[in-house]
Amino acid sequence: MSGGRPLRRVFVRGLELQARLGVHAHEKAAPQRILLHVELAVRDESAADGIGPDALGRVVDYEEVVRGARETVARGHVLLVETLAETIADAAMRDSRVEQVEVTVEKPDAFADVMSVGVTVRRTRAAG
């Protein structure tokens, strides 16, 4: 995945949002609670790049990941959990430092007798 380059993990776990998501009539009528988890494998840029060892510009900002996920959910109704996860993953991959992203979307209230249902998608940057 990284060609021997050092990586760091950047993650957002348990971002709770109200989303218009699903194929059933009751899912189209009102938003439902979802939980998002995003994990990024990011090239670990060294402080030797001239930016400085404690500079925000040398890291992927998880606040931006959260903001992007919120904006994606706010765009409107999505039929498939897979589509929502893929859209969030694709947005994260726009940062060239991101080598891999994994996005999980959970619907914890889908069934009364199930803790949660959902999907995880993974995107990996092509080598080269």
Number of C-alpha atoms within 10 A of each C-alpha: 12 17 7 6 10 12 17 14 14 17 18 15 13 14 14 13 16 14 24 21 25 18 13 9 8 11 17 16 12 12 16 18 15 24 18 22 19 26 20 27 21 22 20 16 16 13 12 8 9 9 13 12 13 9 10 10 10 18 16 21 12 15 10 11 21 19 10 16 23 18 12 17 20 13 10 12 18 18 15 14 20 16 14 22 26 21 15 26 25 14 14 26 17 9 11 10 19 23 20 21 24 20 27 23 24 22 21 16 14 16 10 8 7 10 11 15 14 17 16 16 17 16 17 16 14 9 8 5
